[in-house]
Amino acid sequence: MSGVFLLHGQPVKADKLSDVYTNRPFGKVYQAIRKVEAYLQPVFAEVPGDPTQRQPQAYTTRKAVDQIRELHQQGASVREISEVTGKSRMTVHRHLNQFNGSE
């Protein structure tokens, strides 16, 4: 059975019994997918924007990481670095730990 699905609906040529033990329910599978899609449509209609679109990540830029390291090397505290860069103290700690671990 899996041979049929893995080969995109085409049975394995060496498998002489595939017609006997499979019934290829692709039409039923397609109909079931459409039913579920119609059933869930009201849920997706309530979500603003495209729920399947990847959300932007809030990565710390390389410039900000360099600034965190530079301020740390100048002797600034985590709180001071956090205030200057606008990053949370946890973010500052994380980047300093990465920096200290790479030395």
VMD Tcl script that builds the backbone (N, CA, C; Angstrom):
set m [mol new atoms 309]
animate dup $m
set s [atomselect $m all]
$s set {name element resname resid chain x y z} {
  {N N MET 1 A 0.827 -1.197 0.000}
  {CA C MET 1 A 0.000 0.000 0.000}
  {C C MET 1 A 0.865 1.253 0.000}
  {N N SER 2 A 1.900 1.260 0.858}
  {CA C SER 2 A 2.733 2.457 0.922}
  {C C SER 2 A 3.467 2.690 -0.389}
  {N N GLY 3 A 3.760 1.616 -1.116}
  {CA C GLY 3 A 4.426 1.775 -2.406}
  {C C GLY 3 A 3.624 2.625 -3.365}
  {N N VAL 4 A 2.326 2.548 -3.304}
  {CA C VAL 4 A 1.465 3.333 -4.182}
  {C C VAL 4 A 1.558 4.807 -3.821}
  {N N PHE 5 A 1.511 5.124 -2.523}
  {CA C PHE 5 A 1.563 6.514 -2.098}
  {C C PHE 5 A 2.956 7.106 -2.267}
  {N N LEU 6 A 3.984 6.314 -1.983}
  {CA C LEU 6 A 5.346 6.811 -2.101}
  {C C LEU 6 A 5.737 7.089 -3.547}
  {N N LEU 7 A 5.104 6.435 -4.471}
  {CA C LEU 7 A 5.405 6.641 -5.884}
  {C C LEU 7 A 4.347 7.511 -6.552}
  {N N HIS 8 A 3.696 8.356 -5.777}
  {CA C HIS 8 A 2.722 9.324 -6.285}
  {C C HIS 8 A 1.609 8.667 -7.090}
  {N N GLY 9 A 1.088 7.562 -6.557}
  {CA C GLY 9 A -0.047 6.911 -7.192}
  {C C GLY 9 A 0.310 5.872 -8.230}
  {N N GLN 10 A 1.566 5.736 -8.542}
  {CA C GLN 10 A 2.000 4.732 -9.521}
  {C C GLN 10 A 2.519 3.511 -8.775}
  {N N PRO 11 A 1.959 2.342 -9.008}
  {CA C PRO 11 A 2.424 1.153 -8.292}
  {C C PRO 11 A 3.829 0.755 -8.718}
  {N N VAL 12 A 4.517 0.067 -7.817}
  {CA C VAL 12 A 5.840 -0.460 -8.117}
  {C C VAL 12 A 5.688 -1.493 -9.221}
  {N N LYS 13 A 6.520 -1.409 -10.245}
  {CA C LYS 13 A 6.367 -2.315 -11.391}
  {C C LYS 13 A 6.617 -3.767 -11.005}
  {N N ALA 14 A 7.497 -4.006 -10.039}
  {CA C ALA 14 A 7.809 -5.375 -9.624}
  {C C ALA 14 A 6.719 -5.959 -8.730}
  {N N ASP 15 A 5.791 -5.127 -8.281}
  {CA C ASP 15 A 4.743 -5.560 -7.359}
  {C C ASP 15 A 3.530 -6.031 -8.165}
  {N N LYS 16 A 3.444 -7.328 -8.434}
  {CA C LYS 16 A 2.383 -7.881 -9.276}
  {C C LYS 16 A 1.039 -7.976 -8.558}
  {N N LEU 17 A 1.057 -7.910 -7.229}
  {CA C LEU 17 A -0.186 -8.045 -6.475}
  {C C LEU 17 A -0.765 -6.703 -6.020}
  {N N SER 18 A -0.182 -5.596 -6.441}
  {CA C SER 18 A -0.655 -4.303 -5.947}
  {C C SER 18 A -2.120 -4.053 -6.287}
  {N N ASP 19 A -2.582 -4.530 -7.424}
  {CA C ASP 19 A -3.995 -4.354 -7.771}
  {C C ASP 19 A -4.901 -5.185 -6.874}
  {N N VAL 20 A -4.384 -6.269 -6.329}
  {CA C VAL 20 A -5.180 -7.153 -5.488}
  {C C VAL 20 A -5.356 -6.571 -4.088}
  {N N TYR 21 A -4.276 -6.056 -3.494}
  {CA C TYR 21 A -4.366 -5.631 -2.096}
  {C C TYR 21 A -4.464 -4.117 -1.906}
  {N N THR 22 A -4.655 -3.354 -2.947}
  {CA C THR 22 A -4.877 -1.911 -2.791}
  {C C THR 22 A -6.130 -1.516 -3.551}
  {N N ASN 23 A -6.746 -0.462 -3.086}
  {CA C ASN 23 A -7.915 0.033 -3.805}
  {C C ASN 23 A -7.766 1.515 -4.160}
  {N N ARG 24 A -6.618 2.080 -3.940}
  {CA C ARG 24 A -6.271 3.453 -4.336}
  {C C ARG 24 A -7.419 4.439 -4.094}
  {N N PRO 25 A -7.644 4.783 -2.845}
  {CA C PRO 25 A -8.780 5.661 -2.514}
  {C C PRO 25 A -8.466 7.146 -2.674}
  {N N PHE 26 A -7.755 7.525 -3.724}
  {CA C PHE 26 A -7.337 8.916 -3.870}
  {C C PHE 26 A -8.520 9.868 -3.981}
  {N N GLY 27 A -9.570 9.467 -4.658}
  {CA C GLY 27 A -10.757 10.314 -4.769}
  {C C GLY 27 A -11.394 10.562 -3.415}
  {N N LYS 28 A -11.484 9.515 -2.598}
  {CA C LYS 28 A -12.061 9.657 -1.256}
  {C C LYS 28 A -11.175 10.527 -0.371}
  {N N VAL 29 A -9.877 10.356 -0.489}
  {CA C VAL 29 A -8.949 11.179 0.301}
  {C C VAL 29 A -9.104 12.642 -0.089}
  {N N TYR 30 A -9.174 12.924 -1.374}
  {CA C TYR 30 A -9.341 14.289 -1.859}
  {C C TYR 30 A -10.650 14.886 -1.340}
  {N N GLN 31 A -11.737 14.122 -1.404}
  {CA C GLN 31 A -13.026 14.606 -0.902}
  {C C GLN 31 A -12.965 14.881 0.595}
  {N N ALA 32 A -12.302 14.019 1.346}
  {CA C ALA 32 A -12.180 14.211 2.792}
  {C C ALA 32 A -11.399 15.483 3.105}
  {N N ILE 33 A -10.341 15.737 2.356}
  {CA C ILE 33 A -9.560 16.963 2.557}
  {C C ILE 33 A -10.428 18.183 2.290}
  {N N ARG 34 A -11.211 18.157 1.238}
  {CA C ARG 34 A -12.097 19.281 0.912}
  {C C ARG 34 A -13.164 19.483 1.994}
  {N N LYS 35 A -13.691 18.386 2.555}
  {CA C LYS 35 A -14.682 18.492 3.632}
  {C C LYS 35 A -14.077 19.162 4.863}
  {N N VAL 36 A -12.889 18.735 5.227}
  {CA C VAL 36 A -12.212 19.321 6.391}
  {C C VAL 36 A -11.914 20.793 6.133}
  {N N GLU 37 A -11.481 21.109 4.925}
  {CA C GLU 37 A -11.199 22.499 4.567}
  {C C GLU 37 A -12.457 23.360 4.709}
  {N N ALA 38 A -13.587 22.869 4.222}
  {CA C ALA 38 A -14.848 23.609 4.330}
  {C C ALA 38 A -15.284 23.735 5.788}
  {N N TYR 39 A -15.081 22.680 6.564}
  {CA C TYR 39 A -15.454 22.687 7.979}
  {C C TYR 39 A -14.630 23.711 8.761}
  {N N LEU 40 A -13.346 23.834 8.429}
  {CA C LEU 40 A -12.461 24.740 9.163}
  {C C LEU 40 A -12.446 26.164 8.610}
  {N N GLN 41 A -13.089 26.399 7.485}
  {CA C GLN 41 A -13.072 27.715 6.860}
  {C C GLN 41 A -13.504 28.834 7.806}
  {N N PRO 42 A -14.565 28.679 8.616}
  {CA C PRO 42 A -14.937 29.756 9.538}
  {C C PRO 42 A -13.829 30.088 10.544}
  {N N VAL 43 A -13.077 29.096 10.950}
  {CA C VAL 43 A -11.976 29.336 11.894}
  {C C VAL 43 A -10.914 30.200 11.233}
  {N N PHE 44 A -10.532 29.852 10.006}
  {CA C PHE 44 A -9.507 30.615 9.306}
  {C C PHE 44 A -10.000 32.003 8.915}
  {N N ALA 45 A -11.296 32.155 8.699}
  {CA C ALA 45 A -11.844 33.461 8.334}
  {C C ALA 45 A -11.699 34.460 9.476}
  {N N GLU 46 A -11.682 33.975 10.719}
  {CA C GLU 46 A -11.564 34.851 11.882}
  {C C GLU 46 A -10.129 35.293 12.161}
  {N N VAL 47 A -9.162 34.628 11.568}
  {CA C VAL 47 A -7.756 34.947 11.817}
  {C C VAL 47 A -7.337 36.083 10.893}
  {N N PRO 48 A -6.775 37.168 11.459}
  {CA C PRO 48 A -6.329 38.253 10.585}
  {C C PRO 48 A -5.093 37.835 9.794}
  {N N GLY 49 A -5.056 38.185 8.537}
  {CA C GLY 49 A -3.905 37.849 7.697}
  {C C GLY 49 A -3.891 36.387 7.305}
  {N N ASP 50 A -2.755 35.942 6.832}
  {CA C ASP 50 A -2.581 34.559 6.392}
  {C C ASP 50 A -1.977 33.752 7.536}
  {N N PRO 51 A -2.739 32.831 8.152}
  {CA C PRO 51 A -2.213 32.090 9.301}
  {C C PRO 51 A -1.089 31.126 8.941}
  {N N THR 52 A -0.954 30.803 7.660}
  {CA C THR 52 A 0.114 29.882 7.263}
  {C C THR 52 A 1.406 30.607 6.926}
  {N N GLN 53 A 1.344 31.931 6.833}
  {CA C GLN 53 A 2.545 32.694 6.502}
  {C C GLN 53 A 3.466 32.754 7.716}
  {N N ARG 54 A 4.732 32.555 7.486}
  {CA C ARG 54 A 5.707 32.562 8.572}
  {C C ARG 54 A 5.815 33.959 9.171}
  {N N GLN 55 A 5.773 34.010 10.480}
  {CA C GLN 55 A 5.858 35.281 11.177}
  {C C GLN 55 A 7.310 35.750 11.232}
  {N N PRO 56 A 7.533 37.072 11.173}
  {CA C PRO 56 A 8.912 37.560 11.239}
  {C C PRO 56 A 9.525 37.268 12.606}
  {N N GLN 57 A 10.767 36.869 12.589}
  {CA C GLN 57 A 11.475 36.566 13.828}
  {C C GLN 57 A 12.129 37.832 14.358}
  {N N ALA 58 A 12.161 37.960 15.657}
  {CA C ALA 58 A 12.764 39.129 16.290}
  {C C ALA 58 A 14.211 38.815 16.659}
  {N N TYR 59 A 15.038 38.604 15.642}
  {CA C TYR 59 A 16.436 38.304 15.893}
  {C C TYR 59 A 17.179 39.568 16.311}
  {N N THR 60 A 18.171 39.383 17.150}
  {CA C THR 60 A 19.037 40.492 17.519}
  {C C THR 60 A 20.019 40.686 16.373}
  {N N THR 61 A 20.119 41.901 15.876}
  {CA C THR 61 A 20.991 42.161 14.735}
  {C C THR 61 A 22.455 42.022 15.129}
  {N N ARG 62 A 23.282 41.788 14.155}
  {CA C ARG 62 A 24.726 41.668 14.388}
  {C C ARG 62 A 25.263 42.959 15.001}
  {N N LYS 63 A 24.751 44.096 14.549}
  {CA C LYS 63 A 25.186 45.395 15.072}
  {C C LYS 63 A 24.882 45.492 16.570}
  {N N ALA 64 A 23.694 45.046 16.979}
  {CA C ALA 64 A 23.317 45.098 18.396}
  {C C ALA 64 A 24.176 44.150 19.224}
  {N N VAL 65 A 24.474 42.960 18.692}
  {CA C VAL 65 A 25.322 42.000 19.412}
  {C C VAL 65 A 26.717 42.580 19.594}
  {N N ASP 66 A 27.255 43.198 18.548}
  {CA C ASP 66 A 28.575 43.826 18.653}
  {C C ASP 66 A 28.566 44.948 19.680}
  {N N GLN 67 A 27.475 45.707 19.718}
  {CA C GLN 67 A 27.357 46.792 20.692}
  {C C GLN 67 A 27.299 46.231 22.114}
  {N N ILE 68 A 26.575 45.138 22.304}
  {CA C ILE 68 A 26.497 44.495 23.623}
  {C C ILE 68 A 27.884 44.062 24.067}
  {N N ARG 69 A 28.620 43.422 23.196}
  {CA C ARG 69 A 29.971 42.951 23.537}
  {C C ARG 69 A 30.914 44.112 23.822}
  {N N GLU 70 A 30.823 45.159 23.013}
  {CA C GLU 70 A 31.696 46.322 23.198}
  {C C GLU 70 A 31.423 47.002 24.539}
  {N N LEU 71 A 30.167 47.195 24.863}
  {CA C LEU 71 A 29.811 47.817 26.143}
  {C C LEU 71 A 30.259 46.950 27.311}
  {N N HIS 72 A 30.141 45.641 27.161}
  {CA C HIS 72 A 30.582 44.722 28.213}
  {C C HIS 72 A 32.091 44.824 28.416}
  {N N GLN 73 A 32.838 44.893 27.325}
  {CA C GLN 73 A 34.292 45.013 27.420}
  {C C GLN 73 A 34.706 46.342 28.043}
  {N N GLN 74 A 33.857 47.354 27.916}
  {CA C GLN 74 A 34.127 48.660 28.523}
  {C C GLN 74 A 33.739 48.690 29.996}
  {N N GLY 75 A 33.161 47.587 30.490}
  {CA C GLY 75 A 32.829 47.486 31.907}
  {C C GLY 75 A 31.400 47.850 32.268}
  {N N ALA 76 A 30.535 48.009 31.287}
  {CA C ALA 76 A 29.136 48.355 31.569}
  {C C ALA 76 A 28.420 47.149 32.170}
  {N N SER 77 A 27.482 47.429 33.071}
  {CA C SER 77 A 26.700 46.353 33.685}
  {C C SER 77 A 25.633 45.874 32.702}
  {N N VAL 78 A 25.060 44.734 33.011}
  {CA C VAL 78 A 24.000 44.183 32.158}
  {C C VAL 78 A 22.828 45.151 32.095}
  {N N ARG 79 A 22.488 45.742 33.212}
  {CA C ARG 79 A 21.373 46.703 33.242}
  {C C ARG 79 A 21.670 47.898 32.334}
  {N N GLU 80 A 22.896 48.424 32.412}
  {CA C GLU 80 A 23.267 49.565 31.572}
  {C C GLU 80 A 23.242 49.188 30.088}
  {N N ILE 81 A 23.774 48.012 29.779}
  {CA C ILE 81 A 23.772 47.549 28.386}
  {C C ILE 81 A 22.338 47.404 27.889}
  {N N SER 82 A 21.477 46.868 28.732}
  {CA C SER 82 A 20.075 46.682 28.381}
  {C C SER 82 A 19.404 48.019 28.071}
  {N N GLU 83 A 19.682 49.018 28.896}
  {CA C GLU 83 A 19.080 50.337 28.693}
  {C C GLU 83 A 19.594 51.005 27.421}
  {N N VAL 84 A 20.897 50.885 27.163}
  {CA C VAL 84 A 21.493 51.530 25.991}
  {C C VAL 84 A 21.019 50.874 24.692}
  {N N THR 85 A 20.995 49.549 24.666}
  {CA C THR 85 A 20.657 48.831 23.432}
  {C C THR 85 A 19.159 48.643 23.229}
  {N N GLY 86 A 18.384 48.767 24.300}
  {CA C GLY 86 A 16.947 48.536 24.196}
  {C C GLY 86 A 16.580 47.060 24.194}
  {N N LYS 87 A 17.528 46.198 24.516}
  {CA C LYS 87 A 17.287 44.750 24.588}
  {C C LYS 87 A 17.019 44.366 26.034}
  {N N SER 88 A 16.307 43.279 26.234}
  {CA C SER 88 A 16.020 42.828 27.597}
  {C C SER 88 A 17.303 42.353 28.262}
  {N N ARG 89 A 17.285 42.328 29.591}
  {CA C ARG 89 A 18.460 41.845 30.325}
  {C C ARG 89 A 18.743 40.389 29.982}
  {N N MET 90 A 17.696 39.610 29.775}
  {CA C MET 90 A 17.885 38.198 29.425}
  {C C MET 90 A 18.594 38.062 28.075}
  {N N THR 91 A 18.228 38.904 27.126}
  {CA C THR 91 A 18.890 38.882 25.819}
  {C C THR 91 A 20.357 39.255 25.960}
  {N N VAL 92 A 20.631 40.275 26.764}
  {CA C VAL 92 A 22.023 40.686 27.001}
  {C C VAL 92 A 22.795 39.539 27.639}
  {N N HIS 93 A 22.218 38.916 28.675}
  {CA C HIS 93 A 22.876 37.769 29.327}
  {C C HIS 93 A 23.161 36.657 28.320}
  {N N ARG 94 A 22.184 36.343 27.483}
  {CA C ARG 94 A 22.348 35.256 26.515}
  {C C ARG 94 A 23.515 35.529 25.564}
  {N N HIS 95 A 23.605 36.753 25.062}
  {CA C HIS 95 A 24.684 37.074 24.126}
  {C C HIS 95 A 26.033 37.140 24.828}
  {N N LEU 96 A 26.058 37.600 26.062}
  {CA C LEU 96 A 27.323 37.614 26.803}
  {C C LEU 96 A 27.779 36.197 27.122}
  {N N ASN 97 A 26.837 35.316 27.451}
  {CA C ASN 97 A 27.199 33.914 27.708}
  {C C ASN 97 A 27.751 33.262 26.441}
  {N N GLN 98 A 27.149 33.550 25.304}
  {CA C GLN 98 A 27.655 33.012 24.038}
  {C C GLN 98 A 29.049 33.559 23.750}
  {N N PHE 99 A 29.230 34.840 24.028}
  {CA C PHE 99 A 30.521 35.487 23.790}
  {C C PHE 99 A 31.590 34.907 24.711}
  {N N ASN 100 A 31.265 34.751 25.991}
  {CA C ASN 100 A 32.228 34.217 26.956}
  {C C ASN 100 A 32.524 32.745 26.688}
  {N N GLY 101 A 31.558 32.012 26.173}
  {CA C GLY 101 A 31.767 30.600 25.869}
  {C C GLY 101 A 32.624 30.385 24.634}
  {N N SER 102 A 32.689 31.384 23.757}
  {CA C SER 102 A 33.460 31.226 22.517}
  {C C SER 102 A 34.910 31.646 22.668}
  {N N GLU 103 A 35.264 32.222 23.813}
  {CA C GLU 103 A 36.651 32.665 24.014}
  {C C GLU 103 A 37.537 31.511 24.397}
}
mol reanalyze $m
mol bondsrecalc $m
mol representation Tube
mol addrep $m
